[in-house]
Amino acid sequence: MRRARKTVLLRTALAAALAAITVPFIAHAAFGDEAVTAPTAQVFPTRQGIGIVWSDVDAAGYRVERRQAAADWQDVSGTLAASATSWIDESIPAGSAAEYRVIGESDSAPATSPTVTATRVEEPPAVGDIDALALDANRGAGVTWLQNETATPVTASAPADGSRTLTAGQLKLRMPAFFAGPGYYDLPAQSAVTLTQGDRSCTSAATVRVSAVTYTADLQLETFAASLAAGTCAGAAPVAWFEIRYRSAVGYQALSVVPDHADAGPVQYGKTSNLPVTVTNTGTAPVQINGWRFRFGPSSEWTVTTNDCPATLPVAATCSFTVTFRPDLIGLRSNSLTIEDSTSLERHTVAVSGTGVDLPGALDVSVVPTYTGHTVSWRSLQTAAGTPVRGYQLHRYLDGVETTQWFEEKSSTTDFSVTEPNPKAGIEYAVSVVNEVGEGPTGSRRAVPRANQQIVVTQGQAETRELAAADLSGYVVPFPADANSVKPKEAVTSSPDGRSLAYVTSTSERVLWTRTVTPDGLGVPARLWASTAPITHLSWSPDGTRIAFQGQENSTPCVYVIAAVGGTSEKVACQVISPSWMPDGRTLMVADHRLAPDRFARIEAKTGGARVSTLPDQVAVADGTPVRVSPDGLQVAFASGSTVRLAGELAKTSPPLDSAVQSISWNPDGDDLVALTSSGRVYLLGLSVTHDLWIKGGLRDTIDRLDLTWQRLGVTIKPTPAVLGPQIAIPFDSSALPAGTRFTCALTGRALAACTSPMTAAGLVSGNYSLTVNAIEPDGRVTKAFRTFTVDATGPVARTLAPAYQGSTATTAAVKVTATDANGVATYDVRYRRASYAGAYSAYVQPWTNTTATSMNLAMAAGYEYCVSVRAKDKLGNVGQWSAERCFSRPMDDRLLTLATTGWTRASGSAFYLGTTTQTSAYGKALTRSVQGKRFFLVATRCPTCGSVAVYAGSKYLTTLNLASPTTQRQVLLGLPVQTTLFSGTLTFSTRSTGKLVQIDGLAVGRT
């Protein structure tokens, strides 16, 4: 009969322990005659023999079998009760090894445990009185929360859930309940052991070296000697070692090394600091000291200067090392001293550190002049040579006498600066740094360099506004006080040679003044003109002869000019604002309110203000808005809210400034400009190689300011006629520059060459010319002056103004042409040539000959590029040269694109270019077309759910076009990267999106 099934309550604690540390077993079901699950066995040493313990599997009974050498399995226990879970083999001889297995019997087939092996020791270990848990936390080797501790006595718990816990002092160690005997045990599981110290615990994998162990018949620990290494404990990076002794006669080795971290603190370069290290034998056996080493090898920074540790350190004995730190470098330095010994850890580490410090190094000052003063500045270091900076000594040298001035270090990293208006000649400056070590050497002495440029501003309260000058480093130096100076001052501008200022004062009337302002001193102000109306937007002509300004007539803004030496002002025109001189010295750039809508216009600087030309872009420039043309005449800078915009050859915008822009002034060289905002902040704006505006710097303060001008000593090109012949002689004045200055001239169409005044050239052809005079001073500083003029030797110079685009889906192109000639233009000839998307240019076709029209419509065939050029005839019959071509393309239809893959749909509709489109929503679908060209435009639809398409020229990846857009847009021309050489091959368009519409409408190709 099948025996009654035992209740789980009959299982012993030992069986539960085995279940936790060995392979889990499954008890048979509550009914039926299922086979018994195989028990799991483990062996343990006792004084009487070898113990075997196994898991309870609800068998009817158990027996233990043994096999030695080549013999068969033998039943050595006889039948054991169903409640039995352990048995001791007392018959095996000492020193003998055997295999054991446990058989669980039942009414069906018996179940056999996996084989376990054990060796009975020759002599059981003695029970002694050494009781200790000795934790070496290895703190010097890394970050750990564990502390070194040796604690006694040790208590050992009964086995529970596969483990038993040893406790001593603040330490608890949970480890496996049984070890099979002396030897090495690798416990790789993270939960193998639990380390507890105080109220903090962690689990870890471990390696255990058991020296001696026996258990009692009732499974209690009788004696135990082992070393345990735990290296994966959370928050404890180094490997921690336990020496474990429980009622043991086996001694152990342990060292205490104090401190585990030693910091020498700040140590001056070239000096030393000693760090003592004490080593104590805290174990029960002598310890061999095998040597020491530094982690980073021998060095002059870290040395052991004393060591009284013997080769063998007796129990409870103490010895010491002295680590000496001598910094080689400034800053935090670290190393570690490793003491090699015979403990289980084999080494003990002391982390050592120190900070190299020294006297501060030399620090140089910067001395930047304005015409009437200068600013001395130096960096705020915060720290120097490893320690905080306390402050600085500013040294002044004048007439052989040195004085110093103390400056406390500040919390900010902004530069220190000292402004000295109207200083004495010959003064020099230097600075020395003081840190916590002391005062460092004095830096190089700096003389005040020759002043050659400054930014002049009118600043201060409205009633007392005065002139001040700023250097390009952003420091402001007030003009010398002048009790007779009329205040407040408002608008200001500089002469082209940089030696005079024109400014306006406002009392009961507005008065325009000029005054010599040079690095050599200030002249007497000269009164030029007075008005009861405001005088604003001053601009001095590039030839130095006239000053333009904006005034009022019956509350209407008007532009006036007046000779720079004084006289009667001449009204140029009204309803034009913010004049600035063009480089020809004869015309002004203004915002012209006479046009609808407003435009920038170039007008003659004489009565009537005849309009010479306009910029094509419409602008809305309110009265009071600054407009300033660049010195070379190519860019018009104007205020647009808090930004500065450029119009002209390039249309660019600055980043937003802090408030509305109220004044603009160009560097006379044309490389950058300054802008003043309503908050009083001045920004220096640079032009990159692509003419993008970017913030380079500015003044370092924000106060009430009204106007500004860039004043710079330079060369001035004297007045020239409006139209010159093919032989020219243009004089220039360099008296503002130092002796030894040399010059080069760049004339349109001619190579840069050395020149003198007057600059001469012969054989010029008709056209507009630009002359740049470069002045190279002995110290290498380069300044420029610009002049534009016209030479009329042959026919008119014609050009195509429109279309401005390079591609369009329109059936016709609105071609616009123009020409200039001193004698007037009579007629135009307009021609074009065209090329298909895969072919060369055709011969020229000239559909318009001797026409007076300047606008005409050119019919465009799909898939062709058209290149238009124009020539003109003046009223004298001189025929000019053909203009440069303006090329533009009309796209081919999408039906000319080859379906390189499946997945495309051909669709049609009136919204599409030429009524058709090719579309897909799948990834990796391709269209191709063989082409010849440099410029390509894909015609496509953009929409909120549109995808993207990658473009390849042959096998070369060009770009990926994102067709997503907040709104749906049809027939959008999307430019592809311009090729540097003519591409002849296959363009491939491959979709790069899934589930999003890609709708291709055509392809425009240009060979230029």
SVG drawing of the C-alpha trace seen along z (x, -y; Angstrom):
<svg xmlns="http://www.w3.org/2000/svg" viewBox="-7 -131 71 134">
<polyline fill="none" stroke="black" stroke-width="0.4" points="0.0,0.0 1.1,-3.6 2.1,-5.2 0.2,-8.3 1.6,-11.6 3.5,-13.5 2.5,-17.1 4.9,-19.9 5.1,-20.6 7.2,-17.5 10.0,-19.0 13.0,-20.0 14.8,-23.3 17.7,-21.5 15.7,-20.4 14.5,-23.9 18.2,-25.1 19.2,-22.6 16.2,-23.6 17.5,-27.2 21.2,-26.5 20.9,-23.6 18.8,-22.8 15.1,-23.2 13.0,-20.0 9.4,-19.4 7.3,-17.3 4.9,-14.8 1.3,-15.6 -1.4,-15.2 -2.9,-12.1 -1.7,-9.4 1.4,-7.3 3.8,-9.8 7.5,-9.1 9.3,-10.8 11.5,-13.8 15.2,-13.1 16.6,-14.6 19.6,-17.0 22.5,-15.9 25.4,-17.8 28.3,-16.5 29.9,-18.1 32.8,-17.1 32.3,-15.9 34.6,-14.4 32.8,-11.0 33.0,-10.8 31.4,-12.3 28.0,-13.8 25.4,-13.7 22.4,-16.0 19.6,-16.0 16.3,-17.7 13.1,-16.1 11.1,-14.9 8.2,-13.1 9.8,-9.6 8.6,-6.5 12.2,-6.2 15.8,-6.9 19.1,-5.1 22.6,-6.3 24.9,-4.5 28.7,-4.9 31.2,-4.0 35.0,-4.0 37.5,-3.7 36.3,-1.2 34.0,0.7 30.2,0.9 27.7,-1.2 27.0,0.1 24.1,-0.6 25.9,-1.9 23.0,-3.3 20.3,-0.8 16.8,-2.0 16.3,-5.3 13.0,-6.8 10.9,-9.0 11.6,-11.9 15.4,-11.5 17.3,-14.3 20.9,-13.6 23.2,-10.7 26.8,-10.4 29.1,-7.8 31.4,-6.7 32.7,-3.7 34.8,-5.4 38.5,-5.4 40.4,-8.6 42.0,-10.0 39.7,-8.1 37.6,-9.6 34.2,-8.4 31.2,-9.2 27.7,-9.3 24.2,-9.4 20.8,-9.4 18.0,-7.1 14.4,-8.2 12.2,-5.1 8.5,-5.0 5.9,-2.6 7.0,-3.4 10.6,-3.8 13.1,-5.1 14.7,-8.6 18.4,-9.0 20.3,-12.3 23.2,-13.5 26.5,-12.2 28.5,-14.2 32.2,-13.5 33.9,-13.9 37.3,-13.1 37.5,-12.3 40.5,-14.3 43.3,-12.4 42.9,-14.3 39.9,-16.6 40.9,-20.2 41.3,-21.1 38.7,-23.3 40.5,-26.4 39.8,-29.7 40.3,-32.1 37.1,-33.8 37.1,-36.8 35.6,-38.5 38.4,-40.7 37.2,-42.9 39.9,-44.6 37.8,-47.1 40.8,-47.9 39.8,-51.6 42.9,-53.0 42.2,-51.2 38.9,-53.0 35.6,-54.4 33.8,-52.2 31.4,-52.6 32.9,-49.6 35.2,-50.3 38.1,-48.2 36.9,-46.3 38.0,-43.3 35.3,-42.0 35.0,-39.2 33.4,-37.0 31.7,-35.3 28.3,-33.7 27.1,-31.2 23.5,-30.7 21.8,-27.4 21.4,-26.8 18.4,-28.5 17.3,-28.8 20.7,-27.5 22.7,-29.9 24.1,-30.6 25.1,-34.0 28.2,-34.8 28.0,-37.8 30.6,-39.8 30.5,-43.5 29.0,-45.6 29.7,-42.9 27.4,-40.2 28.3,-37.8 25.7,-35.6 27.4,-32.7 26.5,-29.2 25.4,-26.8 27.9,-24.1 31.3,-23.7 32.5,-20.2 35.9,-20.7 39.1,-22.6 39.7,-24.2 38.8,-27.0 35.1,-27.9 34.1,-30.2 30.6,-31.7 29.8,-33.7 26.2,-34.6 25.7,-38.2 23.6,-36.9 26.2,-34.4 27.1,-36.3 25.6,-39.3 27.9,-41.8 26.4,-43.9 28.2,-46.6 26.1,-48.6 22.8,-49.5 24.1,-49.0 24.2,-45.8 25.0,-44.6 25.2,-41.3 28.2,-40.1 29.8,-37.3 32.7,-35.8 35.7,-33.6 36.3,-31.5 39.4,-29.7 38.6,-27.3 41.5,-26.2 39.6,-24.1 35.9,-23.2 33.8,-20.7 30.1,-20.4 28.3,-18.6 25.8,-15.8 22.9,-18.3 24.4,-20.4 25.8,-23.2 29.2,-24.8 31.8,-23.3 35.0,-25.1 35.8,-27.2 38.8,-29.0 38.6,-30.7 39.4,-33.8 36.6,-35.4 37.0,-38.0 33.9,-40.0 34.4,-42.2 30.9,-43.1 29.4,-44.8 27.3,-47.9 29.1,-51.1 32.3,-49.3 34.5,-49.3 37.6,-47.6 37.7,-43.9 37.0,-43.5 38.6,-40.6 37.3,-38.8 39.4,-36.7 36.9,-34.3 37.7,-32.3 35.1,-30.5 36.3,-28.4 39.4,-27.9 43.0,-27.0 44.2,-28.4 45.7,-31.9 45.3,-34.7 47.2,-37.6 45.8,-41.1 47.2,-44.6 45.9,-48.0 47.3,-50.8 46.5,-54.3 45.5,-56.5 44.0,-55.0 43.9,-58.5 46.5,-61.1 46.4,-64.7 49.4,-66.9 47.3,-70.0 48.9,-72.9 52.6,-72.6 54.7,-75.2 56.6,-74.1 60.1,-73.1 59.2,-72.4 58.2,-69.2 55.5,-67.9 55.7,-64.6 52.8,-62.2 53.3,-59.6 51.8,-56.1 51.5,-53.7 51.3,-49.9 50.0,-47.7 49.8,-43.9 46.2,-43.4 46.1,-39.6 47.2,-36.6 50.2,-35.7 53.3,-37.5 53.0,-39.3 55.7,-39.5 56.3,-43.0 57.4,-42.2 58.0,-45.7 56.2,-48.8 55.6,-50.6 53.8,-53.6 51.0,-53.2 52.5,-55.4 56.1,-54.1 59.1,-56.0 58.9,-59.8 60.4,-62.9 57.0,-64.0 56.3,-61.0 59.0,-59.2 59.2,-57.1 61.8,-58.8 61.7,-56.7 60.6,-53.0 61.2,-51.2 59.0,-48.2 60.9,-44.9 60.6,-42.0 58.4,-40.2 56.1,-42.3 55.3,-40.5 51.8,-40.3 50.6,-43.7 53.8,-45.4 53.7,-48.8 56.0,-50.3 55.8,-53.3 56.5,-54.8 57.0,-58.5 55.7,-59.5 57.2,-62.8 55.4,-65.0 57.4,-67.4 55.2,-68.8 56.5,-69.0 53.4,-70.7 50.8,-73.1 47.4,-71.7 46.0,-68.6 48.4,-65.7 47.6,-62.2 49.1,-58.7 48.8,-55.7 51.4,-53.7 50.9,-50.0 52.5,-47.9 52.9,-44.3 52.4,-41.8 51.5,-38.2 47.9,-38.8 45.1,-37.3 44.7,-40.7 48.4,-40.6 48.6,-44.4 47.4,-47.5 47.0,-50.8 47.2,-54.3 45.8,-57.0 48.0,-60.1 47.3,-63.5 48.5,-67.0 48.1,-70.3 51.1,-71.9 51.1,-75.7 53.5,-78.5 53.8,-82.2 51.6,-83.5 53.2,-83.8 53.6,-87.1 50.4,-88.6 50.5,-91.2 48.3,-94.3 46.6,-95.7 46.8,-99.4 44.3,-100.6 44.2,-104.3 41.7,-106.7 42.6,-110.2 42.3,-111.8 43.0,-108.9 43.4,-105.2 42.3,-102.2 44.6,-99.7 43.0,-96.3 44.0,-92.8 42.4,-89.4 40.6,-88.4 42.2,-85.1 40.2,-83.9 43.0,-81.3 46.7,-81.3 49.4,-78.7 47.0,-76.5 45.5,-78.9 42.9,-81.6 44.0,-85.1 43.8,-87.7 44.3,-90.7 46.6,-92.7 49.1,-95.4 48.9,-97.9 52.4,-99.4 52.7,-102.9 56.1,-104.1 56.5,-107.8 59.7,-109.8 61.7,-107.1 59.2,-106.8 57.2,-103.7 53.8,-103.8 51.4,-101.0 47.7,-100.7 46.0,-97.7 43.0,-96.0 41.1,-93.3 40.1,-90.2 36.4,-90.1 33.9,-87.3 33.2,-87.9 35.5,-86.9 35.2,-90.2 38.5,-92.0 39.8,-94.6 40.1,-98.0 41.4,-101.4 40.4,-104.4 42.8,-107.3 41.6,-110.4 44.2,-113.0 47.2,-111.1 50.8,-112.3 53.0,-111.4 55.5,-108.6 53.6,-106.7 54.0,-102.9 52.0,-100.1 52.5,-96.6 50.6,-94.3 51.6,-91.7 49.3,-89.0 49.1,-88.2 47.8,-84.7 47.8,-82.9 51.5,-82.1 52.5,-85.7 53.1,-88.3 54.3,-87.0 56.7,-88.7 55.6,-91.9 54.5,-91.5 56.0,-93.3 55.8,-97.0 53.4,-98.4 53.7,-101.9 50.7,-103.6 50.5,-102.9 49.7,-105.6 45.9,-106.1 44.5,-105.7 40.8,-105.1 38.0,-105.4 34.2,-105.2 32.9,-108.7 29.5,-108.8 27.3,-111.5 26.3,-110.3 24.9,-111.5 21.8,-113.1 19.7,-115.0 20.8,-118.4 24.5,-117.7 25.1,-115.2 28.8,-115.3 31.3,-113.6 33.1,-110.5 35.4,-108.1 35.6,-104.3 38.3,-102.0 37.4,-98.8 37.9,-96.7 34.7,-98.4 36.2,-100.8 34.9,-104.4 37.1,-107.4 35.4,-110.8 36.6,-113.8 38.6,-116.3 36.4,-118.6 35.8,-121.9 33.9,-124.6 33.3,-126.5 31.9,-123.6 28.3,-124.0 26.0,-121.2 24.0,-119.1 25.5,-117.4 23.4,-115.3 24.3,-114.1 28.0,-113.4 30.0,-112.3 33.7,-112.1 35.7,-113.5 37.1,-110.9 40.7,-111.5 39.7,-111.0 41.0,-114.3 37.8,-116.3 34.3,-115.8 31.1,-117.4 28.4,-117.6 25.2,-119.3 24.4,-121.1 20.9,-121.8 20.1,-124.9 17.6,-127.5 18.6,-126.5 20.4,-123.6 23.9,-124.5 26.2,-122.4 29.9,-122.6 33.1,-121.1 36.2,-120.6 39.6,-119.3 40.0,-116.1 43.3,-114.3 45.7,-112.3 47.7,-115.5 44.9,-117.5 41.6,-119.3 41.0,-122.3 38.6,-125.3 35.0,-124.5 33.8,-126.2 30.2,-127.1 28.8,-126.1 25.0,-126.5 22.1,-127.0 18.5,-126.1 15.4,-126.1 14.6,-122.6 16.4,-119.4 19.6,-118.6 20.2,-114.9 21.9,-112.1 25.2,-113.8 27.3,-112.4 30.7,-113.7 31.5,-113.3 34.4,-110.9 36.3,-113.7 36.1,-115.8 34.5,-118.8 30.9,-118.7 28.6,-117.6 25.1,-116.2 22.4,-116.2 18.7,-115.9 16.7,-118.9 13.0,-120.0 11.0,-122.3 7.4,-122.9 7.7,-119.6 8.7,-117.8 12.0,-116.0 14.6,-117.3 18.2,-116.7 20.7,-119.5 24.4,-119.8 26.9,-122.4 30.6,-123.0 32.8,-121.5 34.5,-124.9 31.1,-126.7 28.8,-128.8 25.2,-128.5 23.5,-125.2 21.9,-123.9 18.6,-122.0 18.8,-118.9 15.3,-117.4 12.4,-116.9 10.6,-113.7 14.0,-111.9 15.7,-111.0 18.9,-109.7 21.5,-110.7 24.8,-109.0 27.5,-109.6 28.2,-107.2 31.9,-106.7 31.7,-108.9 31.4,-111.9 28.6,-113.3 25.6,-111.3 23.8,-110.4 22.0,-107.2 18.7,-108.1 15.4,-106.5 13.1,-108.1 9.6,-108.7 8.8,-110.3 8.5,-106.7 5.5,-104.5 6.4,-102.3 9.5,-103.6 12.9,-102.6 16.5,-103.3 17.6,-105.8 20.8,-107.2 20.3,-110.9 22.5,-113.8 23.8,-115.9 22.6,-119.1 19.5,-121.1 16.6,-119.0 18.1,-115.8 17.7,-114.0 17.3,-110.3 20.2,-108.4 19.2,-104.9 17.1,-102.9 17.6,-99.6 15.0,-97.1 13.7,-96.1 10.8,-97.9 11.6,-99.2 9.5,-100.9 11.9,-103.3 10.3,-105.8 11.7,-109.2 14.5,-109.0 15.6,-105.5 19.4,-105.4 20.5,-104.5 24.2,-104.2 25.8,-103.1 29.0,-101.2 32.3,-103.0 32.6,-101.0 28.9,-101.7 27.9,-98.0 25.8,-97.7 23.2,-99.8 22.8,-99.2 19.6,-100.3 17.7,-99.8 14.8,-97.4 13.5,-97.3 16.2,-95.7 18.2,-94.4 20.5,-95.9 19.7,-94.9 21.8,-95.1 20.3,-95.9 22.2,-96.1 24.2,-93.4 23.4,-91.2 20.4,-91.2 21.4,-90.1 20.2,-90.7 22.0,-90.9 21.0,-88.9 18.4,-90.8 20.0,-93.3 18.8,-94.3 16.5,-97.1 15.6,-99.3 18.6,-100.4 18.9,-104.2 22.3,-104.9 24.7,-103.1 28.3,-103.9 30.5,-101.9 34.2,-101.2 35.8,-103.5 37.4,-100.3 34.0,-98.7 34.8,-95.5 32.4,-96.0 30.1,-98.5 28.8,-99.7 25.2,-100.1 23.7,-102.0 20.4,-100.9 17.9,-102.9 19.1,-101.3 22.5,-103.0 24.3,-99.8 26.8,-99.8 27.4,-96.7 30.3,-95.9 28.9,-93.9 31.2,-92.0 30.8,-90.8 32.0,-87.3 33.3,-86.2 29.7,-85.6 28.7,-89.0 26.6,-87.7 26.3,-90.1 27.4,-88.8 28.1,-90.4 31.9,-90.8 31.8,-92.8 30.7,-96.2 31.0,-98.8 31.0,-97.3 28.5,-99.6 24.9,-100.8 24.1,-104.4 22.1,-107.1 23.5,-107.6 22.1,-109.4 24.5,-109.0 27.9,-107.6 30.5,-107.7 33.6,-105.6 36.6,-108.0 39.8,-106.6 42.9,-108.2 43.2,-107.4 43.8,-108.4 41.3,-110.7 40.7,-110.6 40.3,-114.2 37.3,-115.3 37.0,-113.9 34.8,-114.8 31.6,-112.9 32.7,-111.3 36.3,-110.6 38.0,-109.8 40.1,-106.7 43.1,-108.3 42.7,-109.2 44.8,-111.0 43.1,-110.8 44.9,-112.5 44.7,-111.5 45.7,-113.0 47.7,-111.0 48.8,-113.8 46.8,-112.1 49.1,-109.1 52.7,-108.7 55.8,-109.1 56.9,-106.0 53.3,-104.9 53.2,-103.2 50.3,-102.7 48.7,-100.2 45.8,-100.9 43.2,-98.5 41.3,-99.7 38.5,-97.8 40.0,-95.6 43.6,-96.2 45.8,-94.2 46.7,-95.6 49.8,-97.7 52.0,-100.1 50.9,-103.7 51.4,-107.3 49.3,-110.4 47.9,-111.1 47.0,-107.5 47.1,-107.3 45.8,-104.8 45.4,-104.8 43.5,-102.8 40.4,-102.5 37.2,-101.4 33.8,-102.7 32.2,-101.7 31.8,-102.3 35.1,-102.0 36.0,-101.4 39.3,-102.6 40.5,-101.4 43.6,-103.1 45.3,-100.9 47.5,-102.7 50.1,-100.4 51.6,-102.2 55.1,-101.3 53.5,-99.3 51.5,-97.2 48.1,-98.8 46.2,-99.0 43.4,-101.6 41.4,-102.0 39.7,-104.7 37.2,-104.2 36.1,-106.1 33.7,-105.2 33.6,-107.0 32.5,-106.5 34.6,-106.3 32.8,-106.9 35.0,-105.7 32.7,-103.7 29.2,-102.6 26.8,-102.2 27.2,-99.4 24.1,-97.2 22.9,-94.6 20.0,-92.3 18.1,-93.1 15.5,-90.3 14.5,-87.7 16.4,-87.3 15.4,-83.7 17.3,-80.7 14.3,-78.5 10.6,-79.1 7.5,-77.1 6.2,-80.2 5.7,-80.0 7.3,-83.3 10.2,-85.2 9.9,-88.9 13.2,-90.1 14.3,-93.5 17.4,-95.3 19.1,-98.6 22.2,-100.5 24.2,-103.5 26.0,-106.1 27.0,-109.6 25.4,-110.5 22.2,-108.7 20.9,-105.3 19.0,-105.1 18.2,-101.5 18.8,-97.9 19.6,-94.6 18.5,-91.5 19.5,-88.0 19.4,-84.6 20.6,-81.1 19.2,-78.0 20.1,-74.4 18.0,-71.4 18.4,-69.4 20.9,-67.0 22.3,-69.1 24.7,-71.9 23.8,-75.6 22.2,-76.6 23.4,-79.5 22.2,-82.9 18.7,-84.1 18.2,-87.9 14.4,-88.6 14.8,-92.2 16.9,-94.6 17.1,-98.4 14.2,-98.4 13.6,-101.1 11.8,-98.8 13.6,-97.7 11.1,-95.0 10.1,-92.1 8.5,-88.7 10.5,-85.7 8.6,-82.5 10.2,-79.5 9.9,-75.9 9.7,-73.3 13.0,-71.5 15.3,-74.3 17.7,-76.8 17.7,-80.3 20.7,-82.6 19.9,-86.2 22.3,-89.0 21.9,-92.6 23.8,-95.4 22.9,-99.1 23.5,-101.9 24.0,-105.4 22.6,-108.5 25.9,-109.0 25.6,-105.7 28.2,-103.9 27.3,-100.2 28.3,-98.7 29.5,-95.2 27.1,-92.3 26.2,-92.0 26.9,-89.1 24.4,-86.4 21.5,-85.9 20.5,-82.3 17.3,-80.7 15.5,-77.4 12.0,-76.1 11.5,-72.6 10.8,-69.5 7.6,-67.6 7.7,-64.8 6.8,-62.4 10.3,-62.7 11.6,-61.2 12.2,-57.4 10.6,-55.1 13.7,-53.4 11.6,-51.3 8.0,-50.2 5.7,-51.8 5.2,-55.2 1.8,-56.5 1.4,-58.8 -1.3,-61.3 -2.8,-64.4 -4.6,-67.6 -4.7,-71.3 -2.8,-72.1 0.3,-70.3 3.0,-71.7 1.9,-70.9 -1.1,-69.1 0.8,-65.9 2.7,-64.5 4.4,-61.3 3.9,-60.3 4.5,-57.6 4.3,-57.0 6.8,-54.2 10.4,-54.2 13.3,-53.6 11.4,-54.4 13.5,-56.0 13.1,-58.3 16.0,-58.9 17.0,-61.3 20.1,-61.7 21.2,-65.3 24.0,-67.8 24.2,-70.7 25.5,-72.4 22.3,-73.7 19.3,-71.6 15.8,-72.4 13.4,-69.7 9.7,-70.7 7.7,-69.0 4.7,-69.4 5.3,-70.4 2.7,-69.7 2.3,-68.8 2.3,-65.1 4.9,-65.1 8.0,-63.0 11.6,-63.3 13.7,-62.4 17.4,-61.8 19.2,-63.0 22.3,-61.4 24.4,-62.6 25.6,-59.3 26.7,-57.5 27.5,-60.7 25.0,-61.7 24.0,-65.4 21.3,-66.1 18.1,-65.0 15.1,-67.3 12.5,-67.6 9.1,-68.1 7.3,-68.7 5.7,-72.2 3.0,-73.6 0.9,-74.3 0.4,-72.6 2.4,-74.2 2.4,-73.1 5.0,-73.4 7.8,-74.4 11.2,-74.7 13.8,-73.1 17.4,-73.9 20.0,-71.2 23.7,-71.7 25.5,-73.5 28.1,-71.4 31.5,-72.9 31.9,-71.3 29.4,-70.3 27.8,-67.1 26.9,-64.7 25.1,-61.6 22.1,-60.3 20.3,-62.1 18.5,-59.8 15.7,-60.8 15.0,-58.2 12.4,-58.5 13.5,-58.4 10.2,-58.3 7.5,-55.7 3.8,-56.4 4.4,-60.0 3.5,-61.5 6.4,-62.3 4.9,-64.1 7.4,-65.0 6.3,-67.5 9.3,-68.2 13.1,-68.9 14.8,-72.1 18.4,-71.9 21.0,-74.7 24.4,-74.4 25.7,-77.6"/>
</svg>
